[in-house]
Amino acid sequence: MSKADIESINFLDPSTQSCPYEAYKTLRDECPVYKIPEVGSYMITRYDDARTILTNPKTFSSTFPPQDRPLSEGMKKHADILNVYGLGRTGTLQRLDPPMHTTYRKLLNKAFTAKRMREIQPYIDKVVNDLIDKFIDGGSCEFVNEFAVPIPCTIIADQLGVSREYLPKLKVWSDAMLLPASMMATAEEMEEAALLEVEAQHYFAEVFEEKRHNPTDDIISELVNLDFEGERKLTDPELQDLMHQLLTGGNETTTSSISHGMWLLIQHPEQMKKLLNNLELVPNFVEETLRYETPVQSLNRATTEDVEIRGFKIPKANSVMVRYGALNRDEDVFENPEVFDIERENAARHMAFGAGAHHCIGAMLARAEMETAFRCFFSRIKNVELEKPLAEVPHHPSIWLRQLKELPITFTKI
């Protein structure tokens, strides 16, 4: 592909965002360190380069330097509303490096251990089967909003200690918190997102206060009452940031993976047949789904010094975009990477959950939710088909995330 062809790639085009894989392959082959002209970040598309970056926080930091670029109208409105009406957030996990990142992460570790996942497995089964009960007799459902959304939303709400009556709000708040990262929102949408985030902050501030006086067995009660580093209680801005990350991390990525898992099976009926004939394949199917349709397409790091990758020079204080969706189809790691194969032997080598210190803390919970979703669904349902064609661009526009707009299906009850 010529330089002109590379320059024609536009990652702010919703059609490219919805189907980026040809562009990724071109960049892996021709320009594995690609400066995105519309954004200014350097996109990394090779697996080995990404692992080097993610495991070297000294050179590739999660703490970003102040930007000299002027804010867009939407970003300015968003910042102004949060500054005036919000309650503030202090960085805790995603935007910190070790050792401080590690200190905050330890606060949540015990909520996401393998032991904890085994203990709550019957509860996850019940959440999933209760949802299936609601639509199984009708022979159809809109799979995203009736199944893929409420599974992680219900579970994270229960784990946090939030009443289920707030489930619809939690999803709306989570989407609003993620909207600025899409880089596709209008000024009006950014304003609305800021107001919703303010609403969420005020709600959680009330929950913090209640849990301080009347703690229960949940994550928020634990966080508001623990002694941080043995010296003090967490501040409300620290707690707000933890809620922001738990809510967004616990919702959208798992929803995306459950949605795409079903969409992939519908597109590959021979793979669906294999799965239905042997549900022991569900765990590997989950890993292949995470590899093939990575829910978070990328996250950024900032260079702390001038660096060189594959002969490409990246100056200090620049943004490096680790493109998980591209490196999870790297031909040097995955044979025939464009083929969806639920029996792929090394599917679990994907980096959909990142790597290094920032490897997703909720990865085991996400896997448990996905595996339970498909194991329970296909134990009770067969003959799944798409009810109607999806839109030409089936995903919501976002440079970071893969969010299916809808997935209407029909099926037969077993």
N, C-alpha and C positions, 0 to 999 in steps of 0.2 A: 504494500500500500504506500502511496506517495505521501510526501509531506502535506500536500494539499488535501488529501483524503483525511489525514489525521486532524488537520485544522478544521475539517467539517464536523468533527464530533462536538456535540453540545450537550453537556450533562444537565443543563437547565431546561432541556426540551422534555416535556412529559412522556413523549413516546420513547425517547432514549432511556429515561429513568425506568419506564415500565419494562423495557427489554434491552438491557445494557450489554448483553453478553458478547455480541459481535464487536462492539467497541472495546470491551475489555480484552478480547483476544488480540485485536489489532495493537493495543497498547502493550500488552505483554510481549508481543513479538517485536514491535518496532520502537516503542518508547516506554519502557517499564517505569520510568520516573517522568511523569507527565505534568507539566504546569497547566492547571485549568485556567484558561484565559478569563472566564467569566467570574472566577472566584479568587484566583491568586494562589490557591493551595497547590502543593505538589502531590499528585496522586501516585500511590505505590500499588502495583498490580501483581508483583511476584511474591510467592509464598515465603521464600527464604529471606528476602529483604524485609518483609513485614515482621517475621519472627525476630530478626535482629533489632528492629526498631522497638517492638513491644517489650522486649526484655532488656532494654537499655535506657531506663528513665533518666539517667544522668545527662545523656545527650539529646534524648527525645522526650521532652517533659510533657506532663499533662496539665501543667500550670502555664497559662498563656500570657504573654506580655501584652500590655496595653496596645491597642490598634490605633494607628494614625488616621485610618480611613474614616471619613465622615459617616455617621449613621444614616441609613435610609429613613424616609419619613415614617415607615411602619415600625422600624426598630426604635426610633426616637419616641414615638407614641407609646410603645410597649414599655420602654425604660421609664418614661415620665410617670405613667400610671402606677407602675410597681414602686417607684420611689415615693410617690405621694400617698398612695393608699395601701401599699403592701406592708408586710411586717418584717421583710428582710430575710436574706438567706446568706449563710456563711459556708464556703466550700468545705466539704468533708471527704468525699470519696473520688468522684470522677475527675475533678480538677485539681487534685493534689498528688504529689509524688511520695514514695516512701522517704523517710520513716513515718511521716505524719499520716499519710494515707493508710498505712498498716495499722496505726493506732485506732483510727476510726473503724476500719474494717473489722477489727477484733470484736467490736461491740455487737456485730450482727452474725458473726461466724456460727454461733451455736444454734441459730434459728434455721440454718441451711445445711446442716451436717447430714451425712448418709444415715446416721442413727435416727435423726429427726424425720427424714423422709420415710424410713420404714415405719416409724410410729404413726405417721399421719396418712399412710397409704389407704387404709379403709375409709378414712374421711374423704380423700380425693376421689375414691371410687363412688362414694355416695353423691358428691357434688356432680360428677359427670352423669351418673345414672338418673339423678333427679332431673337434669336438663333434658336428657333423652326422653324421659317420661312425658315431657310437655308436648313433644311433637311427633312421637313415633307412630301414634295411631292415625295421624293425618296423611302419612305417606309423602310428605314434603316438608322442607324447611329452608329458610335462608341461612345457610350454614355459618356465615361469618357472625351475624348479629344474634342468632339464636343459640349458637354453640361455642364458636371459637372465642367470642368476646367474653361471655359470662364465666367461662371456666377460670381463667387466671384472675379475672376481676373479683369473683366471689372468694377465691382462695386467698388472694393478697389482702382483701378486706377483712376476712376472718382472722388472718395471722396478725394483721396490724391491730385489730380490736375495734374495727369500725362497723357500725350497724349496717346490716344488709339493705336497709331501706335507702342507703346512700349509694348503692351500686350504680344506678344510672349516672349519678353525679360524679362518681369516681372515674368513670370512663370519659365523661366530658372534660373533667379537670385534667386527666392524663393527656388527652388529645391536645388540649390547650397548652399544656406545658411543653409538648413536643413541637408545636407548630412553628415557633421561631426557627428551629433547626432545619425546617423543610426548605428554606430559602425561596419559597414560591408563594408566600402569603401576601395578600394585598394589605394596604395600610389599615383598612377597615377590619380585616380579619385579625391583624396583629393587635388592634385595639381591643377587640372582643376577647381574644386569648388572654390579654393582660388582665382584663376585668374578671375573667373566670379564674385565673391563677390567684388573684387577690381574694376572691371568694373562698377558694380552697385554703389559702393561708389562714384566713380568719376562722374557718371551720376547724382546722387542725389545732389552732391555738386554744380553742375551747376544749377540744379533746385532750390536749396536753394537761390542761388545768384539772379536768375531771379525773384523769388517770393518776395525777399526783396525789389526789385525796382519796380516790377509790380505785386502786390498782386491781387489774384482773390478769389472767394468764394470757398475755399477748405481747407483741413486740413494742408497741408504744408504751405500755406500762413499764416494761423493762427499761426502755431508753430514758424515760423522764425521771426515773427514780434511782438509776445507777450512779455510782461515784466515778466520774471520768478521770482516768489516770490516778485514782485514789484521792483526788484533791477537790473536785467540784462537780456540780451537776452540769449537764449539757445546757447551753443557752437555747432560747427559742429559735434564733436564726440557724443554729446548728441542727436542731430538730426539724425545722422546716426544710432544710436542704436534704436531710435523710429521707423525709417523707416524699419529697420531689423525686428522688432517685429510686426509692422503693416502689412508688406508685407507677412511674413511667416504665421502669425496668421490669416490674412484675406484671405489666399489662400487655403493652403493644407487641413486644417481641414474640411472646408465646402465642398470642392471637394470630399474628402473621404466620408463624410456623404451622399451627394447626390448620389454618385456612389454606395455605399453600400445599400442605401435605395432601389434603383431599383433592385439590385442583390437579395436582400432579398425578394422582391415581386415576382420576377421570380422563386425563390426557393420555395415560399409559395403561390401558385396560389389561394388558398382559401382566403388568406389575401388580395391579389390583387383584387379579386372579391368584397370583402367587401368594399375596398377603392373606387373602380370604381362606386359602387352602392351608395356611400355616401361620397362625398368629404369633408363633415364636419369632417370626421375622420382624415384629413390630419395633423392637429397640433399634435394629440396624436400619429399618425404614426411616425412623426418626432421625438418625444421624445423616442419612443420605438426603433427607429433606432439608436439614440444616445446611448441609454442604451446597446443595443444588440451588436452593432459593433462600440464601442467607438473609435473615430478617433485618438485621442492621447492616446496611451495605458498607458503612465505613464509620470510623471515628478518627479524630485528629490528635496529633502531637505537635509540639513546638520545638524547633531546634534551639539548643542552648549555645551552639557554636557552629561555625561553618563546617559542613559535612559533605562527603562525596559518596554517592551510591551508583554503582555501575557506570562510573565515569561522569555522572550528572552531578553538578555542584549545587548545593542548597545552602543559601546564606543563613547565618544566625538569625534567630527570632522570626523564622518563617513557619507557616503551618504545613504539616505533612499529613496527608489524608491516607490512612491505611485502609485500602479498599478490600474489605473482607469478601465481598461478592466476587471480586476478580481473582483473588489469590486462592479461593476455594475451588476454582476451576483451572488451576495451574497444571499444565500438561507434565511438568517435571515431577509432580507429586501424585496426581490422579490420572490413571490410564483412561483414555476416552472420556475426558471430563464433561463433555456436553451430553453424555448419555446418562439418563436417570436409571439407576440400577439399585434396587433395594437389597441386593445381595453383595454389593460392593465390599470387598474385604477390608479396605482401609478408609471407609467412609468417615469413621470417627476421628481421622486426622484433620478434619476441617477446623478452622479457627473462628467459627461463628460466635463463640463466646469469648473471643480474644485470647490473649496469652500474657504471661508474666504477672506482675503484681496486680494488674487490673482485670485479670480473668474474671468473668462474670460470677459474682457471689451467689446468684440464684440459678446457676446452671443445672444443678441437680434437681431443683424444684421444677424448672422448665421441662427438663426431660421427663420427670415423673408425670407432669400434667399432660404432656404430649402422648406419652406411651399409654397412659390410662384413657385418654380421650379416644384413641383409635382402637385399643383393645376392647373397651366397653362398647363402642359404636358398632364395630364389626362382629361382636358377639350377639348383637340384637338386630342387625340391619344388613340387607344385601341388595343387589341390583341397583346400585347408586348410579344415577345419570344426571347430567346437567339439564335443568328445566328449560333454560333458554340461553342463547349465546350471550357471552359477556360483552361488555363494551369494547370497542376497538383498542382503547387504552384502559385496561381493567384496574389499574392502580391509582390511588390518590397521588398527586404530584408531590415528590419529595426527593431531594438529593441524597438523603440518608437512609430512609426507611422504605420497606416494601409493604404497602397496605392495600389489600384487595378491597375494592368498593363493595362487592357483594359476591355471593356464590349460591344462587338458588338451585337446589337439587331435589330430585324425586328418588324414592327408594321403596323397598318392600320390607315389611316387618318379618323377622324370622319367627 
